[in-house]
Amino acid sequence: MSLRPGVAFLADCPALLAMEIIASKWSMVTLFALTGGPLRHGELVELSGGISRKVLTQTLRRLQANGLVERHAYAEAPPRVEYALTDLGRTLEEPIRMLTAWARENGEAVVTFREAAEAARTVEADRATAVEPPRVRRRAAPQQ
């Protein structure tokens, strides 16, 4: 594969596919939660901090469809279902750890930049909507 700019992320490129799969906030959170081993749906909801059960179910199905997560239903009463990373899913553990470390090291700088950019946008918006006083036209003195 060429390392020319733009070539790595062409529409049919595996790198773009990988980004599409893991770009979802909840996909990354779910994959990270599963690095510690198999978990039940309720445990994933608790660990994920804010995900709804419906969105978690959608996320797990998408990850299953991409071969990153497996669902294991146990034949017991009451029924028990656990989710775990597949071998393919485990290959993402190190990249996820690296992104997590990057976020810990740089998160504050990103937040500071976002806040400064938002403040600048607010100032610009205030300037754009400010009402200027009407200009008074002076009449030219009659020529003699």
LINTA-V41801 format. One record per residue. N is the residue number from 1. RES is the residue in one small letter. D_FIRST is the distance of its C-alpha to the first C-alpha in Angstrom with 2 decimals. Layout:
# LINTA-V41801
n=N res=RES d_first=D_FIRST
n=N res=RES d_first=D_FIRST
This chain:
# LINTA-V41801
n=1 res=m d_first=0.00
n=2 res=s d_first=3.77
n=3 res=l d_first=6.51
n=4 res=r d_first=8.98
n=5 res=p d_first=11.56
n=6 res=g d_first=11.63
n=7 res=v d_first=8.21
n=8 res=a d_first=7.63
n=9 res=f d_first=11.02
n=10 res=l d_first=11.49
n=11 res=a d_first=14.32
n=12 res=d d_first=12.71
n=13 res=c d_first=9.88
n=14 res=p d_first=10.68
n=15 res=a d_first=10.91
n=16 res=l d_first=13.56
n=17 res=l d_first=15.24
n=18 res=a d_first=15.63
n=19 res=m d_first=17.09
n=20 res=e d_first=19.37
n=21 res=i d_first=20.67
n=22 res=i d_first=21.56
n=23 res=a d_first=22.41
n=24 res=s d_first=25.95
n=25 res=k d_first=28.42
n=26 res=w d_first=30.14
n=27 res=s d_first=27.10
n=28 res=m d_first=26.34
n=29 res=v d_first=30.06
n=30 res=t d_first=30.49
n=31 res=l d_first=27.59
n=32 res=f d_first=28.93
n=33 res=a d_first=32.44
n=34 res=l d_first=31.46
n=35 res=t d_first=30.01
n=36 res=g d_first=33.67
n=37 res=g d_first=34.21
n=38 res=p d_first=35.51
n=39 res=l d_first=37.43
n=40 res=r d_first=39.69
n=41 res=h d_first=39.32
n=42 res=g d_first=42.11
n=43 res=e d_first=40.72
n=44 res=l d_first=37.38
n=45 res=v d_first=39.38
n=46 res=e d_first=41.28
n=47 res=l d_first=38.30
n=48 res=s d_first=36.28
n=49 res=g d_first=38.88
n=50 res=g d_first=39.48
n=51 res=i d_first=37.57
n=52 res=s d_first=39.85
n=53 res=r d_first=40.21
n=54 res=k d_first=39.03
n=55 res=v d_first=35.79
n=56 res=l d_first=35.16
n=57 res=t d_first=35.72
n=58 res=q d_first=33.27
n=59 res=t d_first=30.65
n=60 res=l d_first=31.26
n=61 res=r d_first=31.03
n=62 res=r d_first=27.69
n=63 res=l d_first=26.35
n=64 res=q d_first=27.95
n=65 res=a d_first=26.42
n=66 res=n d_first=22.91
n=67 res=g d_first=23.93
n=68 res=l d_first=24.21
n=69 res=v d_first=28.03
n=70 res=e d_first=30.74
n=71 res=r d_first=34.30
n=72 res=h d_first=37.12
n=73 res=a d_first=40.58
n=74 res=y d_first=43.45
n=75 res=a d_first=46.56
n=76 res=e d_first=49.08
n=77 res=a d_first=51.64
n=78 res=p d_first=50.73
n=79 res=p d_first=47.22
n=80 res=r d_first=44.43
n=81 res=v d_first=40.72
n=82 res=e d_first=38.07
n=83 res=y d_first=34.39
n=84 res=a d_first=31.94
n=85 res=l d_first=28.28
n=86 res=t d_first=26.69
n=87 res=d d_first=24.60
n=88 res=l d_first=21.50
n=89 res=g d_first=23.32
n=90 res=r d_first=24.12
n=91 res=t d_first=20.48
n=92 res=l d_first=20.85
n=93 res=e d_first=23.92
n=94 res=e d_first=22.40
n=95 res=p d_first=20.25
n=96 res=i d_first=23.46
n=97 res=r d_first=25.56
n=98 res=m d_first=23.42
n=99 res=l d_first=23.75
n=100 res=t d_first=27.43
n=101 res=a d_first=27.96
n=102 res=w d_first=26.36
n=103 res=a d_first=28.71
n=104 res=r d_first=31.68
n=105 res=e d_first=31.05
n=106 res=n d_first=30.29
n=107 res=g d_first=31.99
n=108 res=e d_first=35.20
n=109 res=a d_first=33.53
n=110 res=v d_first=31.80
n=111 res=v d_first=35.19
n=112 res=t d_first=36.97
n=113 res=f d_first=34.61
n=114 res=r d_first=35.01
n=115 res=e d_first=38.77
n=116 res=a d_first=38.97
n=117 res=a d_first=36.95
n=118 res=e d_first=39.21
n=119 res=a d_first=42.28
n=120 res=a d_first=41.20
n=121 res=r d_first=40.66
n=122 res=t d_first=44.08
n=123 res=v d_first=45.74
n=124 res=e d_first=44.19
n=125 res=a d_first=45.30
n=126 res=d d_first=48.75
n=127 res=r d_first=49.02
n=128 res=a d_first=47.97
n=129 res=t d_first=50.58
n=130 res=a d_first=53.33
n=131 res=v d_first=56.41
n=132 res=e d_first=57.70
n=133 res=p d_first=61.45
n=134 res=p d_first=62.71
n=135 res=r d_first=63.35
n=136 res=v d_first=66.96
n=137 res=r d_first=67.63
n=138 res=r d_first=70.58
n=139 res=r d_first=72.86
n=140 res=a d_first=73.57
n=141 res=a d_first=77.11
n=142 res=p d_first=79.32
n=143 res=q d_first=79.75
n=144 res=q d_first=83.27
